[in-house]
Amino acid sequence: MALQTGSNSFHTSIKSNAAAAVIARQDRIPVWALPNLSIGIIGMGLFFTFFDIGDVNVSFIQTCTQIVPGCLPQTASH
């Protein structure tokens, strides 16, 4: 039994050393490898993508309610 507890603490110290080594390597990685303009371009791309998805959905429901008799926003997607 004592031999087993000793080996468990040994494995724990190896794991903590490995974790410390990984964190130390991550600390040496630069914060952002791309130019600062890249985050703006990525952000604008996401904005236009999700705006377009929402806009098309709203436009479809509005068109359905205007040209199809009995079309309600709750039933427009069916």
Secondary structure as UniProt FT lines:
FT   HELIX           2..27
FT   HELIX           36..67
FT   TURN            69..70
FT   TURN            73..77
//
